[in-house]
Amino acid sequence: MEWICVLIGVLFSYVIIKAIVSPPATCTICEAEIKKNVYKWKIEGQNEYLCPNCNSKMKKKKSNAAFKKRFG
């Protein structure tokens, strides 16, 4: 009987830890629901989680800035 209480305690702990550690379910820029792929960016010193659409926009901005810096 006590093993059931231990099992319930372990499952409860797992759910709490998973909720704390897992990334949010929405994009921090467009607030769209993220289903499969989560992309992590450091924007203005904070970790932001982006959807695939916002991730591609950020890649393009970063690439354009690098190109301008390199070739003027």
C-alpha positions in Angstrom: 0.0 0.0 0.0 2.8 2.4 0.8 4.3 1.8 -2.7 1.2 3.4 -4.2 1.8 6.5 -2.1 5.4 6.6 -3.3 4.4 6.1 -6.9 1.9 9.0 -6.6 4.5 11.2 -5.0 7.0 10.4 -7.8 4.5 11.1 -10.5 3.4 14.4 -8.9 7.1 15.4 -8.6 7.7 14.6 -12.2 4.8 16.7 -13.4 5.9 19.7 -11.3 9.5 19.5 -12.5 8.4 19.0 -16.1 6.2 22.1 -15.9 9.0 24.2 -14.5 11.7 23.1 -16.9 9.8 22.9 -20.2 9.7 25.9 -22.5 6.4 27.8 -22.9 3.8 26.6 -25.4 3.5 29.9 -27.2 5.9 32.1 -29.1 7.1 35.1 -27.2 7.0 37.4 -30.2 3.8 36.5 -32.1 2.1 34.5 -29.3 1.3 31.7 -31.8 1.0 28.2 -30.3 4.2 26.2 -30.7 3.4 22.6 -31.6 6.7 20.7 -32.4 9.8 22.9 -32.8 10.8 25.4 -30.3 13.7 27.8 -31.1 15.6 29.5 -28.3 17.1 33.0 -28.9 18.7 35.5 -26.6 17.0 38.8 -27.3 18.0 41.9 -25.2 19.6 39.6 -22.6 16.6 37.4 -22.1 15.9 33.9 -23.4 13.0 33.9 -25.8 11.2 30.9 -27.3 10.2 31.3 -30.9 8.0 29.5 -33.4 9.5 28.3 -36.7 8.1 31.4 -38.5 9.6 34.0 -36.1 12.8 31.9 -36.1 13.2 32.2 -39.8 12.6 36.0 -39.6 15.3 36.3 -36.9 17.8 34.3 -38.9 17.2 36.6 -41.9 17.7 39.7 -39.8 20.9 38.4 -38.3 22.1 37.4 -41.7 21.4 40.8 -43.2 23.1 42.5 -40.4 26.2 40.3 -40.8 26.3 41.0 -44.5 26.0 44.8 -44.0 28.8 44.7 -41.4 31.1 42.7 -43.6 30.5 44.4 -47.0 29.1 47.8 -46.0 
